Amino acid sequence: MTSKSIQRSISGVVTDDQGVPLPGATVMIKGTNNGVTTNFDGEYTINAQEGDILQVSFVGFRTFEMNISGQTNFDIQLETDSASLDEVLVVGYGTQKKSDLTGSVSSVSDEEFNKGINTNPGNLLQGKVSGLNVTNASGEPGSGQDIIIRGVGTLRSGTSPLYVVDGFVLDNSSTGMQTNPLNFINTEDIESINVLKDASAAAIYGSRAANGVVVITTKKGKAGRTQMNFSASTAISSIANKIDVFSADEFRNVVEEIGGSLSDNGANTNWQDELTRTAITKDANFSMSGGTSKTSYFASLGARDQEGILNNSNIKRYSGRVNVTQRGLDDRLKVDLNLSATRTENERPNTETMVSNMLSLNPTRPAYTDGEPTVFGTGINPLIIEDIYGDYAFNNRMIANISPSLEIIDGLTYKLNLGVDYSKTDRDEQYIPYSEDPDYAEGSIESTFTTNRNTLIENTLNYETDFGDHGLSLLAGHSYQKFYVHNKNFYFTNFPDNGIEPRYQLGEARGEDNTQSSDAIQNELQSFFGRVNYNYADKYLVTATVRSDGSTKFGENNEYAVFPSFALGWNIYKEDFLENSAVSNLKLRASWGKSGNQEIPSKQTNLSYGESFEDNDIYPMNGDETTRESYPYGLVFARTANPDLQWEETAQTNIGLDFGLFDQKLTGTVDYFLKETTDVLLYFSTQDPIDEVGYTWQNIPDMKIENSGLEFSLDYQSDKTRDFSYNIGGNFSYIKNEITDSPFTIVTTGTAQGSGQTGATINGYMNNQPIGNFYVRQFEGIGADGLNQFTDINGDGQIDDNDRVSSGSAVPDLIYAFYTKFNYKNFYLGLNFNGVSGNKIYNHTRMSLFNKTQISNSLNTTDQAIEFANEDPSNTNTVSTRYLEDGSFLRLNNATLAYDLDPTSIGLGDWLKSFRLSVTGQNLFVITDYSGFDPELNTGTSGDAKSFGIDYYTYPKARTFVFGLNVSF
């Protein structure tokens, strides 16, 4: 028997370059499946034989290898992998080393994500990426979001970036849920998110990349490292900021002081307390991962039950994921399989009604009488509406993609990517019959069934080679994606008041206005793309990309469009003149490219007809017709053909500098960008007297949307090897937005709602103004007659729409964030702040409720209503700067305090690898001058164009405290 065949136990300790033990380092016998991980004290024990190669690896450190000789104890010290510059980032259709990037890409790992209850990926990124503005539409759990990268570059609703999950391109359309369509992703499964900001990085996705690209990578198993993780948390949420309406005593005094009609019901009710609650969120996740040199896997299960602070508001999510990688044929064949399935259940209150009532109901009215909601003489108690109203949506969604790749010859790899995203949503919005109020006596239900299917087939060839100082990577590919959406809608009224909800007795509906409808949409996208990456001596970098996209959304004359990009990079820190200097990284980047936007409704280029009966285009052909229904009818144009309709194009120039000093302890990035959108798409009047249709989707000649700005990020990391270490950093972005050469006076985006207000313009798109520009009358005060006074802008002696004035934008021009992290032994404290400046908010809630008319009619309000003592109660609530407020804010987004308990100290060292306890506070405070619930919002109406910065009965935001446990086995 030879000595090489004798197995023996090898042990030791793995430390970093300062001698600090590294728990969780991977220790393997190279070329085998024999591997272990170090314990909490960095210790390992592994069976090996003489002549084997011991391989030790840990994230952020250089892999260590050594031959096994006669000794049995090996203490190993790993060297820091300076620069994390060799970190591999997932970009479009592949990966690149960070040091090789020529485009503007921001990467956020799971360790850097915002902590706490985060329902979707957007919440993880808020404040983490320069140039990225994440705005939650409201405080509702899983609410919709505006995620804008480097300014708004389109006039329509399609302002969201393109999302790519594990190589699968998602469709941005709604799934039938009224909340964020990205809520299906379990954020605990995400390993990293890369934001592709400039054209060089994003143009590989062509027609859908104008708004930027967000690449999400979920967790994968690692060879030789088997691990199980369990996390559980409980969160307690309450309304973060109440609006200071009058108390019952204040209400009585004010109504009498202004000579109003007091209706005193003797109670002292705080309706904000009655209609909100302390909400509880429960979250649990379990995952296991591991692998060998041939197979690796990651599997997870998650369950979340999140209550909202309004009653009958919650979202439940049950998720499962399996990611498997299998290798074969001497590692030339690799197969990646990603499968996720999610069940989302969403119950929503009638938010507008609840918020309106909590702010305006008479505080002297009792909420309950004899333990039951009080029946009002006029109107209806909102506590009763909570009982009879329900909005229930149930979504099942599955995404699966399999990606086999084969290295045909050295450096040449073929990859096939097959994927499907299937979603089905059932939604019921109902009122249970309530005989005490005639408006609700019959009951009603609207049921909607939505099916989405997104299939993807991609073929790519990638060739990589090095020859001398030259490095070359070539990519060529073809993509075909098909989208299908099918909707069915039913509306039923007049149900028996028998204690059974309408959704469970549809056949009993007896309403004369019962209706049903359905529609289906199918779109296809075919693309050819290529990319060349070249570097010389790892110093001089060139990237060129081109993509040709064809879409069924556009006419035959412009079905295809080409989107090129070109970029240069210079790794200055590798030049001889910076050798042995304090500069550990210095790279200059420059890029130019085009990307596109195709987010318009389907079939807009096709000729379409409708029945003339809908417009009363009917004719008495026989002479004996007696009713409208007996008249014959025919066909009329619903839409004329438009084969010349084409894509929006966005050209972007970017100049950037990445730097690092003192062995990457201080790092940062500076970028200047200029982004210009042309061939702008908008739904507007043809102004053609012959065209019977009137409004169609068209490209606006010569109109441009320009975004230019400066981004800056900075991070400092102290010596991690000390008992006390800290990390501090932040980012800011200044963005200037302007519309030029617009042929319109204004394209309305936000309009007023409510009696006597509906349709009045609040903001819109105007020439030489930023997007979200408020265009309203200038309020001067209250005149001697007790009525509004506005500035006569044109001096014609009349106040009308011609006297409106641009009064600021809803879109901030400055976005910023900063953070601090402290580590002391096993304690961790992290603080994350974010804010915006330079934007306005139109307080529509204030316009509708906080006025003298309300209080004079015994409806509650705030002291804003009595700001002007001489104001007449009959004064109108005209859209004006009176209700325009500063939207700037600074928020402590989240703060986390955690303690890593040594499992051996509690006798569980043989069972557990790590044990962490944490408490996180979210939305702990906001510094702002805004008088509403919260300055981060967008609940206006817009139609086909995107609305910004309007507060209309917005769901209040919560302050949340999360208590968490995380255990690794």
Secondary structure as UniProt FT lines:
FT   HELIX           3..5
FT   STRAND          7..15
FT   TURN            17..18
FT   TURN            23..24
FT   STRAND          26..29
FT   TURN            30..31
FT   STRAND          35..37
FT   TURN            40..41
FT   STRAND          43..49
FT   TURN            50..51
FT   STRAND          53..57
FT   TURN            59..60
FT   STRAND          64..67
FT   STRAND          76..77
FT   HELIX           82..84
FT   TURN            85..86
FT   STRAND          88..91
FT   TURN            92..93
FT   STRAND          94..97
FT   HELIX           98..100
FT   STRAND          105..109
FT   HELIX           110..112
FT   HELIX           121..125
FT   TURN            126..128
FT   TURN            130..131
FT   STRAND          132..136
FT   TURN            141..142
FT   STRAND          145..149
FT   STRAND          162..165
FT   TURN            166..167
FT   STRAND          168..169
FT   HELIX           181..184
FT   HELIX           187..189
FT   STRAND          190..196
FT   HELIX           199..202
FT   HELIX           203..208
FT   TURN            210..211
FT   STRAND          213..218
FT   TURN            223..224
FT   STRAND          227..239
FT   HELIX           248..257
FT   TURN            258..259
FT   HELIX           271..274
FT   STRAND          279..291
FT   STRAND          295..307
FT   TURN            311..312
FT   STRAND          314..328
FT   TURN            329..332
FT   STRAND          333..348
FT   HELIX           351..360
FT   TURN            363..364
FT   STRAND          368..369
FT   TURN            370..371
FT   STRAND          372..373
FT   HELIX           382..388
FT   STRAND          389..409
FT   TURN            410..411
FT   STRAND          412..431
FT   TURN            435..436
FT   TURN            438..440
FT   STRAND          444..467
FT   TURN            468..469
FT   STRAND          470..493
FT   HELIX           502..504
FT   HELIX           506..508
FT   TURN            512..513
FT   STRAND          515..536
FT   TURN            537..539
FT   STRAND          540..551
FT   TURN            552..553
FT   HELIX           556..558
FT   STRAND          560..571
FT   HELIX           572..574
FT   HELIX           576..578
FT   TURN            579..580
FT   STRAND          583..597
FT   TURN            602..605
FT   STRAND          608..611
FT   HELIX           612..615
FT   HELIX           628..630
FT   STRAND          635..639
FT   TURN            643..644
FT   STRAND          648..661
FT   TURN            662..665
FT   STRAND          666..678
FT   STRAND          681..685
FT   TURN            689..690
FT   STRAND          695..699
FT   TURN            701..702
FT   STRAND          704..717
FT   TURN            720..721
FT   STRAND          724..740
FT   STRAND          747..751
FT   TURN            755..759
FT   STRAND          761..765
FT   TURN            767..768
FT   TURN            771..772
FT   STRAND          773..777
FT   STRAND          779..782
FT   TURN            784..785
FT   STRAND          788..790
FT   HELIX           801..803
FT   STRAND          804..809
FT   STRAND          814..824
FT   TURN            825..826
FT   STRAND          827..837
FT   STRAND          840..843
FT   HELIX           844..849
FT   HELIX           852..856
FT   TURN            857..858
FT   HELIX           863..866
FT   TURN            869..870
FT   TURN            873..874
FT   HELIX           881..883
FT   STRAND          884..886
FT   STRAND          889..900
FT   HELIX           903..906
FT   TURN            909..911
FT   STRAND          914..928
FT   TURN            943..944
FT   STRAND          950..951
FT   STRAND          958..968
//
